[in-house]
Amino acid sequence: MPFHPLPDTGPEKPKSSDFGLLLIRVLTAATFFYYQLFDQLGFAKKFIWEKESWDLIDQLNTEGLHYTGPIAVILVAALTLSFLGLVAGVFTRINALVLLVITGFVFITPLELSPTLNPQSLALYLSLFLAFAIGGAGRVSLDFFMAGKKANRKHG
């Protein structure tokens, strides 16, 4: 019996589970950003432009780190950019890995980003970021869209 290739049906369409992944990505980023990161962005802005003191820098100093000002600013900037990438679905696995490492750092060193951040919520965030680092964003993401465009260029 000769080999017959399967007919090309085109790219797979998004399913309800992909929209569920989009909802989880958006809700995770929105809750972390609103409850933990929003105030830190304001403090970072005041630290950079108005040279005000920042509690996160004091916490990093008590941990014995050097160059705590740049570390705190880079920490908050990396969190913000990674959350934007996670929501959009751009480089999702890399952004989720960055979020996993930073959240793990906050978990291991008892940094207090906000009064509402407790070990249970950190463990939840760690598990979600690990899941996105392993599984990706699904079909409703810019990663999937860009991969489809790349595949079309190869075959077209």
C-alpha positions as CSV (number, residue, x, y, z in Angstrom):
1,M,0.0,0.0,0.0
2,P,1.6,3.3,-1.0
3,F,2.1,6.1,1.4
4,H,-0.6,8.8,1.3
5,P,0.1,12.0,3.1
6,L,-2.6,13.5,5.3
7,P,-4.4,16.4,3.7
8,D,-3.3,19.9,4.9
9,T,-6.2,21.2,6.8
10,G,-4.5,24.5,7.7
11,P,-3.6,25.8,11.1
12,E,-5.6,24.6,14.1
13,K,-8.3,26.9,15.3
14,P,-8.4,28.1,18.9
15,K,-10.5,26.0,21.2
16,S,-12.2,26.9,24.4
17,S,-9.2,25.7,26.4
18,D,-7.1,28.3,24.6
19,F,-9.5,31.0,25.6
20,G,-9.3,29.7,29.2
21,L,-5.6,30.0,29.1
22,L,-6.0,33.6,27.9
23,L,-8.3,34.3,30.7
24,I,-5.9,32.8,33.2
25,R,-3.0,34.8,31.8
26,V,-5.0,38.1,32.0
27,L,-6.4,37.5,35.5
28,T,-3.0,36.4,36.9
29,A,-1.2,39.4,35.5
30,A,-4.0,41.8,36.5
31,T,-4.2,40.6,40.1
32,F,-0.4,40.5,40.6
33,F,0.0,43.9,39.0
34,Y,-2.9,45.6,40.9
35,Y,-2.3,44.1,44.3
36,Q,1.5,43.8,44.4
37,L,3.2,45.8,41.7
38,F,1.2,49.0,41.2
39,D,2.4,50.7,44.4
40,Q,6.0,49.6,43.7
41,L,5.9,51.3,40.3
42,G,4.9,54.6,42.0
43,F,7.7,54.2,44.5
44,A,10.2,53.4,41.7
45,K,9.1,56.5,39.8
46,K,9.5,58.7,43.0
47,F,12.9,57.1,43.7
48,I,14.2,57.7,40.1
49,W,12.8,61.2,39.6
50,E,12.5,62.7,43.0
51,K,15.2,60.7,44.9
52,E,12.7,59.7,47.6
53,S,13.4,56.7,49.9
54,W,12.0,53.3,48.9
55,D,11.1,50.5,51.4
56,L,12.1,47.8,48.9
57,I,15.6,49.2,48.8
58,D,15.8,49.1,52.6
59,Q,14.6,45.5,52.5
60,L,17.3,44.6,50.0
61,N,19.9,46.3,52.1
62,T,18.9,44.2,55.1
63,E,19.5,41.1,52.9
64,G,23.1,42.2,52.4
65,L,22.9,43.0,48.7
66,H,25.0,45.6,47.0
67,Y,23.7,48.1,44.4
68,T,20.2,47.8,45.8
69,G,18.8,50.9,44.0
70,P,19.4,49.6,40.5
71,I,18.4,46.0,41.6
72,A,15.1,47.3,42.9
73,V,14.4,49.3,39.7
74,I,15.4,46.4,37.4
75,L,13.3,44.0,39.5
76,V,10.1,46.2,39.1
77,A,10.8,46.9,35.5
78,A,11.4,43.2,34.7
79,L,8.2,42.3,36.4
80,T,6.2,44.9,34.5
81,L,7.6,44.0,31.1
82,S,7.2,40.3,31.7
83,F,3.6,40.7,32.7
84,L,2.9,42.8,29.6
85,G,4.5,40.0,27.5
86,L,2.5,37.3,29.4
87,V,-0.8,39.1,28.7
88,A,0.0,39.6,25.0
89,G,1.4,36.1,24.7
90,V,4.7,37.3,23.3
91,F,7.7,35.1,24.3
92,T,5.4,33.6,26.9
93,R,7.6,30.9,28.1
94,I,10.6,33.3,28.6
95,N,8.4,35.9,30.3
96,A,6.9,33.2,32.5
97,L,10.4,31.9,33.4
98,V,11.5,35.5,34.3
99,L,8.4,35.9,36.5
100,L,9.1,32.5,38.1
101,V,12.6,33.4,39.0
102,I,11.7,36.9,40.4
103,T,8.7,35.5,42.3
104,G,10.9,32.7,43.7
105,F,13.5,35.3,44.8
106,V,10.7,37.3,46.6
107,F,9.5,34.0,48.1
108,I,12.9,32.9,49.3
109,T,14.1,36.3,50.6
110,P,11.2,37.6,52.7
111,L,10.6,40.7,50.6
112,E,7.4,42.5,51.1
113,L,6.1,44.0,47.9
114,S,2.7,44.7,49.4
115,P,0.9,43.9,52.6
116,T,-1.4,41.5,50.7
117,L,1.4,39.3,49.5
118,N,1.6,36.2,51.7
119,P,3.4,32.9,51.2
120,Q,0.2,31.2,50.0
121,S,-0.4,33.7,47.2
122,L,3.3,33.5,46.2
123,A,3.0,29.7,46.0
124,L,0.0,30.2,43.7
125,Y,1.8,32.6,41.5
126,L,4.8,30.3,41.3
127,S,2.7,27.4,40.2
128,L,1.0,29.5,37.5
129,F,4.2,30.9,36.2
130,L,5.7,27.4,36.1
131,A,2.7,26.1,34.2
132,F,3.1,28.9,31.6
133,A,6.8,28.3,31.4
134,I,6.2,24.7,30.6
135,G,3.0,24.8,28.6
136,G,3.1,28.1,26.8
137,A,0.2,30.5,26.1
138,G,-2.0,28.4,23.9
139,R,-3.4,29.3,20.5
140,V,-4.8,32.7,21.5
141,S,-1.5,34.5,21.7
142,L,0.9,36.4,19.6
143,D,3.4,33.5,19.8
144,F,1.0,31.2,18.0
145,F,0.1,34.0,15.5
146,M,3.8,34.6,14.7
147,A,4.5,30.9,14.4
148,G,1.7,30.6,11.9
149,K,3.0,33.5,9.8
150,K,6.5,31.9,9.9
151,A,5.1,28.6,8.7
152,N,3.1,30.3,5.9
153,R,6.3,32.0,4.7
154,K,8.1,28.6,4.5
155,H,5.3,26.9,2.5
156,G,4.2,29.9,0.5
